Amino acid sequence: MLNDVVFTQISVAFGSDERTRAVTQTLIDGGTVWMSGSTWAGRQVLRISVSNWSTDAADVAMSVEAVATAVAALDRSVGPER
């Protein structure tokens, strides 16, 4: 996580800009959750916004799992970035 969470926005990077874009696209293609790519402080980031009153712990768990699945899928296809 790259930013201080002040309200509802979280910016996450996965190493390089290229890897972050790939994780973001894999996540979007998966269709389980919607998070978008963005730029923060000159870096590519996965932008996560949690702002709906009905979001609960199960939604958060599903979202975390979707991100983990996207990262794992990318790691299987190209290998982890160190």
C-alpha positions in Angstrom: 0.0 0.0 0.0 1.5 3.3 -1.0 -0.8 6.0 0.4 -2.1 6.9 3.8 -5.7 5.9 3.9 -7.7 9.0 4.8 -11.2 8.1 3.6 -12.0 5.4 1.1 -9.1 5.3 -1.4 -6.2 2.8 -1.3 -3.4 2.8 -3.8 -1.5 -0.4 -4.2 1.5 -1.3 -6.5 3.0 -4.7 -7.3 6.6 -3.8 -8.0 7.1 -2.3 -11.4 4.5 -0.2 -13.3 4.3 -3.1 -15.9 3.5 -5.7 -13.2 1.0 -3.4 -11.5 -0.8 -2.9 -14.9 -0.8 -6.6 -15.5 -2.2 -7.4 -12.1 -4.9 -4.7 -12.5 -5.9 -6.0 -16.0 -6.0 -9.6 -14.7 -8.2 -8.5 -11.9 -10.6 -6.6 -14.2 -10.7 -9.5 -16.6 -11.6 -11.8 -13.8 -14.8 -9.9 -13.2 -15.2 -10.8 -9.5 -14.7 -7.2 -8.3 -14.2 -3.8 -9.9 -11.0 -1.9 -9.1 -9.3 0.4 -11.5 -5.8 1.3 -12.6 -4.6 4.8 -11.9 -1.4 6.9 -11.5 -0.3 8.1 -8.1 2.9 10.0 -7.4 4.1 9.1 -10.9 3.6 5.4 -10.4 1.0 3.0 -11.8 -1.3 1.7 -9.0 -4.3 -0.4 -8.5 -6.9 2.0 -7.1 -9.3 0.5 -4.5 -12.3 2.4 -3.3 -14.5 1.2 -0.5 -17.3 3.6 -0.1 -20.6 1.7 -0.2 -22.6 1.5 3.0 -23.5 -2.1 2.3 -19.9 -3.3 2.0 -19.3 -5.9 4.7 -16.5 -8.3 5.8 -17.5 -10.9 3.3 -17.2 -8.4 0.5 -13.7 -7.4 1.7 -12.6 -11.0 2.0 -13.9 -11.7 -1.6 -12.0 -8.6 -2.8 -8.7 -9.6 -1.1 -9.1 -13.1 -2.6 -9.7 -11.7 -6.0 -6.5 -9.7 -5.8 -4.5 -12.7 -4.5 -5.9 -14.8 -7.4 -4.9 -12.2 -9.9 -1.4 -12.0 -8.5 -1.1 -15.8 -8.4 -2.3 -16.1 -12.0 0.3 -13.5 -13.2 3.0 -15.3 -11.2 2.2 -18.6 -12.9 2.3 -17.0 -16.3 5.4 -14.8 -16.0 7.0 -15.5 -12.6 7.0 -13.4 -9.5 8.8 -10.0 -9.6 11.4 -9.6 -6.9 
